[in-house]
Amino acid sequence: MKLPSILRLSILKKALKDDISEDKTYFLLTLATGVLSGCVAVFIHSSTRYMTELFRTNDHFTLETFVLAGLTLFISGIITTRFFPSTSGSGIPGVRIALAVFHGTITFGATLAKLVTSILALSTGMSLGREGPTVAITAGIGSFLGNFFHISKKRVKTLVATGAAGGIAAAFNTPMAAVTFTMEEIVGDLNARMLGSILIAAVIASITAVALHGDAPTFAELNYRLTDYRELFFYLLIGVVASVCGPLWVKSVLKLRALNLKIFKGHKLTIIMISFSFMALLSLYNTDVLGSGHNTIEEALLSLILDWKVLLILFCLKFVATTVCYASGISGGLFMPTLLMGAMLGGFVGSVCAIFFPEITSNTGAYALVGMGAFFVAVIRTPFTSIIMIFEMTRDYNIILPLMIANLVSYYISGRLHKGSIYESISEQDGIHLPSQDDHELLDNLHIEDAMNQDVISFNHNRTVSECIEKMIENKTVSGYPVLKMGYLHSMVSTNELNARQAKGMGELLVGDVGKCKVISIYPDQSLLVALHRLKEYNISRLPVVSRINDRKLLGIITAEDIVNKFGFHIKEEQDEIEEIKVENESGASTQG
């Protein structure tokens, strides 16, 4: 009788040993991800800077510049449009999709392609930044390491998040902001259990970048001071202006993307090259709109740009340039261009206020700094990151109060004008549904995919009501069925609806004309608690489980009964483990006795 207990104890010890072994591997991989993230971030920065100076794409375009940079962007565009579509844009939505849909798996080929396309594209003077692509690349490194060493899916997802944090920390030299951005935007949960690993990777990546590139804030250290508390009204005004301009810019990008698709259809490379030609022409008028705009931001922060007309023109030019570049699908990010637009907007408000209230207005640099944070939060929708990042980039604590006021106002109002960040909006436009913060519930370890029924009984949309009722007789316990059209979810129909139509003599009616086309669905990565809430909210008996990438692709069905069964199974598992531990403890005590 003791043999089964001994075997179970042996298996338990082996499992414990395996867990300890994976813990060590995971810890080493976290450190490696941090170091590699720092190295990659510095490499991207140095390579982009070298090629920009080589092509002279930070100055008025010459014919030679136009040809060399155009050829470089053409190569980047070919890779993006023909071979690796995932390299388009900043790459941050792709990281979120990898976490939600593919258990953190990002292929090494896609990561390498993102590195190449980003360096090539960012060196051509396009109005985009390197921070977003850096996040996507370093997240891919974390995914590659996790899958290469065959650790659990849960820890692979954590390594993806740690890689993302490492990329931000090294790119900006802002480890604290890297942690909050990863939690707010990438993971979508400020209470995530992976916080420790993310923090370690951010610190390691930042240290690595400092060792390779030197320790200095992103912008010159500033020392602003709030001399008159009446100024807080001006800073609040910056928040209001940014809250309107931020959503306006997001909507401009979405409108231009839709227009590009309508006019050029599938010719994405044509859009990219037209955007480049536009930037080349714009460079002949003003070179400050080229690239990410780091130097222009620094001039604004140091109050070297005082004329309100110049600030307004620069804002408008950068607004248009970044809209054109980002809407084209070029591999590049938004962080620095967004900060530049915010700095110009804040400086403009400060300059105008100084005309009417010179006795209480600080230098325009302080307003530019606050404008950076307020515009950033209106576009990216990460309030904590915005405040911490601006502080870390300038290392000026005196401006925190005005920054917080402007950010909160901007975040609140912009959320009323446009729902979701630029990343979520573009993904939705492409038919990809990113998980929102509402999805992260207390019971996030119990997911729909763990409880859903994949053996789904469905009807084709062109079957008659009578034919469907015949099939229903064989499955009396089912109260509703998905209706498919060409293999994709068309609608849902209940047994009551079918019986009612049959009773009215409408048996020859097609089932596709009976069901409700507006389907209440759910995604496989959402928690069971979300499913219960949705069933109750809409007073329905079942939910079709669909893919985030295509919400018409049916993956399964989940009912309240499935959820209850899963909860029961989960509770039973825990009780069995407790009983086993008790038996082993009693056995050990009797042996010692």
MIBA-579997 format. One record per residue (C-alpha): residue in three letters; x, y, z; chain. Coordinates in pm, whole numbers, plus 32768, in hexadecimal, padded with zeros to 4 digits. Each point is the difference from the previous one (the first is absolute). Last residue first. Layout:
BEGIN
    aa     c1     c2     c3   ch
   ALA      X      Y      Z    A
...
//
This chain:
BEGIN
    aa     c1     c2     c3   ch
   GLY   830D   834A   8607    A
   GLN   80D0   8084   7EDB    A
   THR   7F49   7F14   7F17    A
   SER   7EAD   8066   8091    A
   ALA   8051   8172   7FC3    A
   GLY   806C   7FC3   7E99    A
   SER   7EC1   7F40   7FB2    A
   GLU   7F2D   8110   809F    A
   ASN   80B5   8109   7F30    A
   GLU   7FD7   7F32   7EC2    A
   VAL   7E8C   7FCD   8041    A
   LYS   7FCC   8174   8048    A
   ILE   80BD   8066   7EC3    A
   GLU   7F2B   7F13   7F31    A
   GLU   7EBE   808B   8098    A
   ILE   806A   8167   7FAF    A
   GLU   8050   7FA0   7E98    A
   ASP   7EAE   7F58   7FDB    A
   GLN   7F50   8135   8089    A
   GLU   80B6   80E1   7F06    A
   GLU   7FA0   7F21   7EDB    A
   LYS   7E96   7FF4   807A    A
   ILE   7FF0   817D   8004    A
   HIS   807B   8014   7E97    A
   PHE   7F10   7EF0   7F91    A
   GLY   7EDD   80B3   80A7    A
   PHE   8061   814C   7F62    A
   LYS   8019   7F54   7EAF    A
   ASN   7EAD   7F5B   802C    A
   VAL   7F66   814D   8060    A
   ILE   8093   80A3   7ECB    A
   ASP   7F87   7EEB   7F18    A
   GLU   7EA4   8016   809D    A
   ALA   7FF8   8179   7FC6    A
   THR   803C   7FB9   7E92    A
   ILE   8131   8013   7F1B    A
   ILE   800A   7FB8   7E8C    A
   GLY   8130   7FC6   7F22    A
   LEU   8101   8091   7F13    A
   LEU   7F1C   80B4   7F09    A
   LYS   80B7   80EB   7F0F    A
   ARG   7F1F   812E   7FD1    A
   ASP   80C1   80D5   80FC    A
   ASN   813D   7FDD   7F33    A
   ILE   814A   8050   80AC    A
   ARG   7F63   7FF5   8159    A
   SER   7F7A   7EA6   7FB1    A
   VAL   7E9F   7FA2   8062    A
   VAL   7F55   7F4A   8120    A
   PRO   7E87   7FF5   7FCA    A
   LEU   7F46   8050   8142    A
   ARG   7EE7   7F39   809B    A
   SER   7EC2   8023   80CC    A
   ILE   7FAC   816E   7FC9    A
   ASN   7F86   8111   80EE    A
   TYR   80DE   810B   7F65    A
   GLU   809F   8071   8148    A
   LYS   7FEB   7EA7   80A1    A
   LEU   80B7   7F4B   7EEA    A
   ARG   80FB   811E   7FEA    A
   HIS   804D   7FF8   8175    A
   LEU   8032   7E89   7FFB    A
   ALA   80E9   801D   7ED4    A
   VAL   80CD   8113   80A7    A
   LEU   8026   7F23   8134    A
   LEU   8077   7EE5   7F21    A
   SER   812B   80D5   7FA0    A
   GLN   8051   807A   7EA4    A
   ASP   8108   7F4E   7F2E    A
   PRO   7F01   7F3F   7F2C    A
   TYR   7F40   8138   7F8B    A
   ILE   7E8E   8044   8038    A
   SER   7ECC   802B   7F27    A
   ILE   7EB4   80BB   7FF8    A
   VAL   7F92   7FD7   7E97    A
   LYS   7F45   810C   7F40    A
   CYS   7F84   7F2E   7EDC    A
   LYS   7ED8   7F7C   80C8    A
   GLY   7F86   7EB8   7F73    A
   VAL   7ECF   7FCE   7F23    A
   ASP   8075   8062   7EA4    A
   GLY   812E   7F1A   8010    A
   VAL   7F15   7EE9   806C    A
   LEU   7F61   8008   7EA8    A
   LEU   7E81   7FFD   8005    A
   GLU   7F67   7EB9   7F87    A
   GLY   7F6F   7FB4   8158    A
   MET   7F3B   8144   800F    A
   GLY   7EB5   7F63   805F    A
   LYS   7FD1   80D9   8135    A
   ALA   8057   7EDC   80E4    A
   GLN   8146   7FD0   7F41    A
   ARG   805E   816C   8037    A
   ALA   7FBF   7FE3   8178    A
   ASN   80C5   7EBB   8014    A
   LEU   812C   80A4   7F58    A
   GLU   7FF7   8131   80E3    A
   ASN   7FDC   7F29   8138    A
   THR   8127   7F26   7F97    A
   SER   80DB   8136   7FF5    A
   VAL   80BC   8090   7ED5    A
   MET   8156   80A7   7FF6    A
   SER   808C   80BB   7ED2    A
   HIS   80FA   7FF8   7EE2    A
   LEU   8131   7F53   8091    A
   TYR   80EE   7F97   7EEB    A
   GLY   8012   7EBB   7F38    A
   MET   7F68   8094   7EC6    A
   LYS   7ED8   8074   80D2    A
   LEU   7FD9   7F63   8155    A
   VAL   7EDA   800D   80F2    A
   PRO   805A   7FC6   816E    A
   TYR   7F03   7F34   80C8    A
   GLY   7F2B   8033   8133    A
   SER   7F4E   7F3B   810F    A
   VAL   80C0   7EB8   7FEE    A
   THR   7F7D   7EF0   80E9    A
   LYS   7F18   7F68   7EF8    A
   ASN   8119   7FA8   7F11    A
   GLU   7F6E   7EF8   7F13    A
   ILE   7EB7   80C1   7FEB    A
   MET   80C9   8135   7F9D    A
   LYS   8070   7F59   7EBE    A
   GLU   7E99   7FDA   7F91    A
   ILE   7FC2   8167   806D    A
   CYS   811B   8077   7F1F    A
   GLU   7F6C   7F56   7ED0    A
   SER   7EAD   80A0   8045    A
   VAL   809B   815C   8029    A
   THR   80A6   7FE1   7EAC    A
   ARG   8175   7FE4   7FC3    A
   ASN   80AA   811E   7F43    A
   HIS   80B0   8095   8130    A
   ASN   80B2   7EBB   8055    A
   PHE   7FAA   7F89   815B    A
   SER   80EF   7FBE   8123    A
   ILE   804A   7EF7   8105    A
   VAL   8147   805E   80A9    A
   ASP   8103   7F06   8078    A
   GLN   80EA   8110   8086    A
   ASN   7F47   8025   814A    A
   MET   80A0   8117   80C9    A
   ALA   809F   7FCD   8155    A
   ASP   8178   8031   7FD8    A
   GLU   7FDC   80E7   7ED3    A
   ILE   7F21   80E6   80D0    A
   HIS   8114   803C   80FC    A
   LEU   8034   7FB7   8170    A
   ASN   814D   809A   806E    A
   ASP   7F64   815A   7FDB    A
   LEU   7F26   7FC6   8130    A
   LEU   8031   815E   808C    A
   GLU   7F9F   8099   7EB3    A
   HIS   80CF   8081   7EDE    A
   ASP   7F08   802A   7EE5    A
   ASP   7F9C   815F   8066    A
   GLN   8162   8072   7FAB    A
   SER   7FBB   7FC1   7E90    A
   PRO   806F   7EDE   7F26    A
   LEU   8057   8064   7E9A    A
   HIS   7EFF   7FB5   7EF5    A
   ILE   8092   7FE3   7EA3    A
   GLY   7F1C   8067   7EE0    A
   ASP   80FD   80F0   7F65    A
   GLN   7F3A   812F   807A    A
   GLU   7FF5   7F5F   8158    A
   SER   817B   7FE2   7FF9    A
   ILE   801F   816F   7F9E    A
   SER   7F1E   806F   811C    A
   GLU   80A9   7F21   8103    A
   TYR   8158   8086   7FAB    A
   ILE   7F8C   816B   7FF6    A
   SER   7F70   7FD4   815B    A
   GLY   7E97   7FB5   8059    A
   LYS   7EBC   80C3   7FF5    A
   HIS   8001   8154   7F5A    A
   LEU   7F5E   8143   8078    A
   ARG   7FA3   7F8B   815E    A
   GLY   8153   7F60   803A    A
   SER   80A1   8142   7F87    A
   ILE   7F4E   80BC   8119    A
   TYR   8077   7F20   811D    A
   TYR   8164   7FC6   7F89    A
   SER   803B   816E   7FAB    A
   VAL   7F7F   807A   814F    A
   LEU   80CC   7EFB   80BC    A
   ASN   8136   804D   7F35    A
   ALA   7FE9   817A   802A    A
   ILE   7FDA   7FE2   817A    A
   MET   8114   7EFC   8021    A
   LEU   80F4   80D0   7F33    A
   PRO   7FB2   813B   80C7    A
   LEU   804F   7F40   8143    A
   ILE   8134   7F4C   7F78    A
   ILE   80B4   813B   7F81    A
   ASN   80EE   801B   8127    A
   TYR   8077   7E98   7FD9    A
   ASP   80EB   803F   7EDC    A
   ARG   80BE   7ECB   7F95    A
   THR   7FBD   805A   7E91    A
   MET   7FBF   7EA6   7F6B    A
   GLU   7FA7   7F6A   8153    A
   PHE   7EF4   8104   804E    A
   ILE   7F69   7FF0   7EA4    A
   MET   7FF9   7E83   801B    A
   ILE   7F5F   7FFC   8158    A
   ILE   7EDF   80E2   7F9E    A
   SER   7FBD   7F5D   7EAF    A
   THR   8023   7E9E   8085    A
   PHE   7EFB   803F   810B    A
   PRO   7F09   8094   7F05    A
   THR   8019   7EF4   7EEE    A
   ARG   7F02   805D   7EF3    A
   ILE   80F5   8004   7ED6    A
   VAL   7F66   812D   7F4D    A
   ALA   7F6E   80DC   8114    A
   VAL   810F   7F8A   80F2    A
   PHE   8112   8073   7F13    A
   PHE   7F58   8150   7FC8    A
   ALA   7FF6   804A   8177    A
   GLY   8162   7F81   8042    A
   MET   80A6   80CB   7EEF    A
   GLY   7F29   8130   8050    A
   VAL   808B   8002   8163    A
   LEU   8162   8019   7F77    A
   ALA   7FA3   8108   7F01    A
   TYR   7F5A   80CD   8114    A
   ALA   813E   7FF4   80CF    A
   GLY   80D1   8061   7ED0    A
   THR   7F20   812C   7FBD    A
   ASN   809A   80BF   8121    A
   SER   7F20   803F   812B    A
   THR   7EC3   80D6   7FEF    A
   ILE   7F8E   80D1   8128    A
   GLU   806A   8162   7F9E    A
   PRO   7FEA   7FC3   7E88    A
   PHE   7E88   7FC0   8008    A
   PHE   7F76   805B   7EA7    A
   ILE   8132   7FC0   7F27    A
   ALA   8083   7EF0   80EA    A
   CYS   7EB9   7F3F   7FD8    A
   VAL   8039   7FF3   7E86    A
   SER   8163   7F83   802E    A
   GLY   7F96   7EF7   80FD    A
   VAL   7EEA   7F7D   7F1D    A
   PHE   80F9   7FE8   7EDF    A
   GLY   8105   7F56   80DA    A
   GLY   7F01   7EFC   8068    A
   LEU   7F9F   7FBA   7E97    A
   MET   8169   7FF5   7F87    A
   ALA   8061   7F16   811D    A
   GLY   7ED1   7F22   7FC4    A
   MET   804D   7FE0   7E8C    A
   LEU   8166   7FA7   805B    A
   LEU   7F91   7F00   8103    A
   THR   7F24   7F59   7EFB    A
   PRO   8121   7FFA   7F09    A
   MET   80D9   7F61   8113    A
   PHE   7F0F   7EE7   805E    A
   LEU   7F61   7FB0   7EB3    A
   GLY   80B6   7ED9   7F69    A
   GLY   808D   7F8A   7EB6    A
   SER   7FE0   7EF5   7EF3    A
   ILE   7F43   80B5   7EED    A
   GLY   7E8A   7FBA   7FF3    A
   SER   7F9D   8135   7F36    A
   ALA   7F22   8089   8116    A
   TYR   8132   8031   80DC    A
   CYS   80B8   80D2   7EFE    A
   VAL   7EDB   80DA   7F92    A
   THR   7F85   8042   8162    A
   THR   8163   8042   8077    A
   ALA   8033   8107   7EF1    A
   VAL   7EAD   80A8   8033    A
   PHE   8022   802B   817A    A
   LYS   8171   8052   7FDD    A
   LEU   7FA9   811D   7F12    A
   CYS   7EE3   807D   80DC    A
   PHE   80D3   7FF9   813C    A
   LEU   8123   80AA   7F53    A
   ILE   7F19   8111   7F7E    A
   LEU   7F6C   803A   815C    A
   LEU   8158   8014   80A2    A
   VAL   807D   80F5   7EF8    A
   LYS   7EC9   80DB   802A    A
   TRP   8021   7FFA   817C    A
   ASP   8162   808E   7FE7    A
   LEU   80D1   7F85   8125    A
   ILE   80D2   7EE1   7F7B    A
   LEU   8143   7FEC   80CC    A
   SER   7F37   7FC6   813D    A
   LEU   80E6   7EE1   806B    A
   LEU   7EDB   7F10   7FE4    A
   ALA   7FB1   807A   7EA0    A
   GLU   8169   7FD6   7F8F    A
   GLU   8005   7EA2   8097    A
   ILE   7EC3   7FA3   7F45    A
   THR   809B   8079   7EB9    A
   ASN   8136   7F2C   803F    A
   HIS   7F34   7EC2   803C    A
   GLY   7F20   802B   7ECE    A
   SER   7FC2   7E91   7FA4    A
   GLY   8070   8026   7E9B    A
   LEU   7FBF   8131   7F26    A
   VAL   7F05   810A   806D    A
   ASP   8114   80ED   8071    A
   THR   8088   800D   7E9B    A
   ASN   7F08   8108   7F8D    A
   TYR   7FA6   8068   7E9A    A
   LEU   80E9   7F23   7F32    A
   SER   7FC3   7EE7   80F9    A
   LEU   7E8C   8006   7FA9    A
   LEU   804F   7F9A   7E9B    A
   ALA   80C8   7ED4   807A    A
   MET   7EED   7FAC   80F9    A
   PHE   7EFE   7FF6   7EE8    A
   SER   80E3   7F25   7F2D    A
   PHE   801E   7F0F   8124    A
   SER   7E86   7FF3   8028    A
   ILE   7FDE   7FB3   7E8C    A
   MET   80FD   7EE5   802E    A
   ILE   7F3E   7F67   8121    A
   ILE   7EB0   801C   7F4E    A
   THR   808F   7F53   7ECC    A
   LEU   8084   7EE7   80DD    A
   LYS   7EA1   7FCC   8087    A
   HIS   7F6A   7FB5   7EA9    A
   GLY   7EDD   7F2C   8080    A
   LYS   7EEE   8107   7FD5    A
   PHE   80AD   8142   7F8F    A
   ILE   7ED1   80E5   8015    A
   LYS   7F24   7F51   8100    A
   LEU   811D   7F7B   80D2    A
   ASN   80A9   8153   8005    A
   LEU   7EB7   80A5   8062    A
   ALA   7FD0   7F0E   8122    A
   ARG   8163   8041   8079    A
   LEU   7FC8   8177   7FD6    A
   LYS   7EC2   7FF6   80D2    A
   LEU   80A5   7F2F   8112    A
   VAL   812E   80E6   8011    A
   SER   7F23   8135   800F    A
   LYS   7F2D   7F5C   8111    A
   VAL   8137   7FD1   80D5    A
   TRP   806A   816A   7FC1    A
   LEU   7EAB   8086   8065    A
   PRO   8008   7F1F   8134    A
   GLY   8143   80AE   806D    A
   CYS   7F97   8161   7F99    A
   VAL   7ED0   800A   80E6    A
   SER   809F   7F75   813C    A
   ALA   813B   80C8   7FB4    A
   VAL   7F3A   8149   800A    A
   VAL   7F59   7FA1   814B    A
   GLY   8144   7F8B   80A2    A
   ILE   80B2   813D   7F8E    A
   LEU   7EE5   80C9   80A0    A
   LEU   8042   7F4C   814A    A
   TYR   8167   8077   7FE2    A
   PHE   7F81   8162   7FD2    A
   PHE   7F1B   7FDF   812F    A
   LEU   8129   7F7B   80CA    A
   GLU   80B2   8149   7FB6    A
   ARG   7F2E   80A0   8110    A
   TYR   80E3   7F40   80EF    A
   ASP   8118   80F9   7FBC    A
   THR   8173   7FAD   7FF6    A
   LEU   7FE3   7E92   7F96    A
   ARG   816F   7FAB   7FC6    A
   TYR   80B7   7F6B   7EDA    A
   ASN   8157   7F66   8023    A
   LEU   8052   7F36   7ECD    A
   GLU   80F7   7EEC   7FB4    A
   ALA   8038   7FF1   7E87    A
   PHE   7F27   7EFF   7F51    A
   THR   8011   7E85   7FF5    A
   PRO   80AF   8008   8151    A
   ALA   816F   7F9F   8005    A
   ASP   80C1   7ECC   8065    A
   GLY   80E4   7F81   7EE9    A
   HIS   7FC3   7F35   7EC4    A
   LEU   8084   7EA3   8041    A
   ALA   7FFF   7FF8   817C    A
   VAL   7EC5   80D6   800E    A
   ALA   7F50   7F15   7F0D    A
   THR   8060   7ED1   80D1    A
   ILE   7F8E   80A9   8142    A
   SER   7EB3   8058   7F5F    A
   ALA   7FD2   7E9D   7F7F    A
   ILE   804E   7F6F   815A    A
   VAL   7F0E   80F0   80AC    A
   ALA   7EE6   7FC0   7F09    A
   ALA   803A   7E86   800A    A
   ILE   7FEF   7FF8   817E    A
   LEU   7EC2   80D3   800A    A
   ILE   7F53   7F28   7EFB    A
   SER   805E   7EC5   80C1    A
   GLY   7F72   808B   8144    A
   LEU   7EC1   8086   7F5D    A
   MET   7FA3   7EAE   7F67    A
   ARG   7EE3   7FD4   80F6    A
   ALA   7F36   8110   7F54    A
   ASN   7F60   810A   80DB    A
   LEU   8029   811F   7F08    A
   ASP   7F4D   7F33   7EF6    A
   GLY   7FFC   8044   7E8A    A
   VAL   812E   7F24   7FB9    A
   ILE   808B   80D8   7EE5    A
   GLU   7F5A   8150   8049    A
   GLU   7FE6   8037   8179    A
   MET   80F3   7EFA   8089    A
   THR   8103   8031   7EF0    A
   PHE   7FDD   8179   8014    A
   THR   8020   7FF9   817D    A
   VAL   813E   7F2F   7FF7    A
   ALA   80A3   80C8   7EE9    A
   ALA   7FA7   8144   80B4    A
   MET   80C8   7F88   812C    A
   PRO   8129   7F94   7F2B    A
   THR   801C   8148   7F3B    A
   ASN   8144   8005   7F37    A
   PHE   7F22   804D   7ED1    A
   ALA   8063   7EE2   7F1A    A
   ALA   808E   7F25   8115    A
   ALA   7ED0   800B   80E3    A
   ILE   7F0E   7FE2   7ED9    A
   GLY   80AE   7ECB   7F77    A
   GLY   8027   7F5E   8155    A
   ALA   7E8F   8029   8045    A
   ALA   7FA8   7F55   7EB7    A
   GLY   80F2   7EE6   804B    A
   THR   7F68   7FD2   8158    A
   ALA   7EA5   7FEA   7F61    A
   VAL   806F   7EF8   7F07    A
   LEU   80B2   7F49   811B    A
   THR   7EB8   7FF8   80C1    A
   LYS   7F4C   7F66   7ED7    A
   VAL   810E   7EF4   7FEC    A
   ARG   7FCC   7FC9   8173    A
   LYS   7E91   7FAB   7FD0    A
   LYS   8050   7F25   7ED5    A
   SER   80EB   7F2A   80D4    A
   ILE   8175   7FF1   7FB3    A
   HIS   8083   7F56   7EC9    A
   PHE   815E   809D   7FF6    A
   PHE   7FCE   807E   7E9B    A
   ASN   7E98   8067   804C    A
   GLY   8065   80E6   811F    A
   LEU   8130   808C   7F4B    A
   PHE   7F37   804C   7EC4    A
   SER   7EE6   80A8   80C1    A
   GLY   80F1   80E0   80BE    A
   ILE   80AC   8060   7EBA    A
   GLY   7EAE   804D   7F63    A
   ALA   7FB2   80EC   8120    A
   THR   814F   80A8   7FB7    A
   ILE   7F9C   8031   7E94    A
   ALA   7EA0   8082   8046    A
   VAL   807C   80F1   810D    A
   THR   8113   8082   7F1B    A
   PRO   7EFC   8030   7EEE    A
   GLY   7F3A   80E3   80EB    A
   GLU   8132   80C7   8073    A
   ARG   8095   804A   7EA8    A
   GLY   7F2E   812E   7FA5    A
   LEU   7F48   8076   7EC7    A
   SER   7FF9   8130   7F1E    A
   MET   80BE   7F5B   7EE2    A
   GLY   8162   8080   7FD2    A
   THR   8086   7ECD   7F4C    A
   SER   80C0   7F6A   8126    A
   LEU   7EC1   7F91   80AE    A
   ALA   7F98   7F24   7EDB    A
   LEU   8147   7F3B   7FE4    A
   ILE   8028   7FCE   8178    A
   SER   7E93   7F9D   8023    A
   THR   8000   7F10   7ED8    A
   VAL   8134   7F46   807C    A
   LEU   7F95   7FDB   816C    A
   LYS   7E9A   7FA7   7FA2    A
   ALA   8083   7EF4   7F11    A
   LEU   80D0   7F69   811A    A
   THR   7ED0   7FF3   80E4    A
   ALA   7F21   7F6E   7EEE    A
   GLY   8102   7EF3   7FB8    A
   PHE   8025   7FB0   8172    A
   THR   7E8D   7FB5   8015    A
   ILE   7F33   80A4   8112    A
   THR   7F54   7F0C   80ED    A
   GLY   7F6D   80A4   8137    A
   HIS   7EE2   7F0B   802E    A
   PHE   7F90   8034   7E96    A
   VAL   7EB7   80B8   8035    A
   ALA   801B   80F8   8120    A
   LEU   8179   8022   8028    A
   ALA   8049   7FF9   7E8A    A
   ILE   7EE2   80F6   7FC6    A
   ARG   809B   80F0   80FC    A
   VAL   8153   7FE3   7F56    A
   GLY   7F60   8040   7EAE    A
   PRO   7F53   8138   8089    A
   ILE   815E   807E   8065    A
   GLY   8098   7FCE   7EA7    A
   SER   802C   8172   7FB8    A
   GLY   7F74   7FF7   7EA1    A
   SER   802C   7EE1   7F0C    A
   THR   80EF   7EE8   8061    A
   SER   7EDC   7F09   8017    A
   PRO   7FDB   8011   7E84    A
   PHE   8143   7F32   7FE1    A
   PHE   8040   7F8C   7E9A    A
   ARG   7F65   80E1   7EF8    A
   THR   7F90   8140   80AD    A
   THR   8104   801A   8113    A
   ILE   812D   7F72   7F47    A
   ILE   7FAF   80CC   7EC9    A
   GLY   7FCC   8138   80D5    A
   SER   8156   7FE0   80A2    A
   ILE   80A1   7FD6   7EA9    A
   PHE   7F3E   812F   7F7C    A
   LEU   8065   80C6   8135    A
   THR   816F   7FC7   7FAE    A
   LEU   7FCD   8056   7E91    A
   GLY   7F50   8142   8061    A
   ALA   8111   805A   80F7    A
   LEU   810E   7FD7   7EF8    A
   VAL   7F3C   80AD   7EE7    A
   PHE   7F75   8121   80CF    A
   THR   814B   803C   80AD    A
   GLU   80B7   8012   7EB2    A
   LEU   7EF9   80EF   7F74    A
   THR   8027   80DA   8134    A
   PHE   7F13   7FFA   8128    A
   HIS   801A   8120   80F5    A
   ASP   8098   7F75   813F    A
   ASN   7FD0   7ED8   80EB    A
   THR   7FFD   7F0F   7ED9    A
   ARG   8174   8036   7FCA    A
   PHE   801F   7E9D   7F71    A
   LEU   8135   7FB4   80D3    A
   GLU   7F82   80D2   8125    A
   THR   7EBA   7F3F   8004    A
   MET   80BD   7EB7   7FD1    A
   TYR   80D8   8040   8134    A
   ARG   7EDA   8072   80D7    A
   THR   7F2E   7ED3   7FA1    A
   SER   811F   7F11   8046    A
   SER   8054   809F   8151    A
   HIS   7E98   8005   807E    A
   ILE   7FB1   7EA1   7F82    A
   PHE   8142   7F78   8099    A
   VAL   7FBD   80AE   814D    A
   ALA   7EA5   7F65   8012    A
   VAL   8089   7EAA   7F9B    A
   CYS   810A   8003   810F    A
   GLY   7F0C   8069   8111    A
   SER   7F02   7EFA   7F95    A
   LEU   8115   7EF9   7FF9    A
   VAL   805C   804B   816A    A
   GLY   7E96   7FFE   8079    A
   THR   7FAA   7EC3   7F41    A
   ALA   8134   7F53   808E    A
   LEU   7F9A   805D   8163    A
   THR   7E9F   7F7C   7FC7    A
   LEU   8092   7EC8   7F5A    A
   LEU   80D4   7FC0   8136    A
   PHE   7ECC   801B   80DF    A
   TYR   7F38   7F1B   7F1A    A
   THR   8110   7EF9   7FFC    A
   LYS   8017   8007   817C    A
   ASP   7E85   7FE5   8025    A
   GLU   7FFC   7EEC   7EFA    A
   SER   80EF   7F2F   80D3    A
   ILE   7F37   8045   813A    A
   ASP   7EC1   7F95   7F4C    A
   ASP   80A8   7EC2   7F7E    A
   LYS   8074   7FAB   8161    A
   LEU   7E9F   8034   8084    A
   ALA   7F75   7F1F   7EED    A
   LYS   8102   7EF7   8058    A
   LYS   7FAA   801C   8172    A
   LEU   7E8B   7FDF   7FB5    A
   ILE   803D   7ED0   7F22    A
   SER   80C8   7F5C   8115    A
   LEU   7EF4   8051   8102    A
   ARG   7EF5   7F6E   7F1A    A
   LEU   80CD   7EC5   7FD6    A
   ILE   8034   7FE2   8176    A
   SER   7E8C   8030   803D    A
   PRO   7FA9   7EF9   7EF9    A
   LEU   80F7   7F0B   80A0    A
   LYS   7F84   8028   8165    A
   MET   7ED4   7F1B   7FCD    A
//
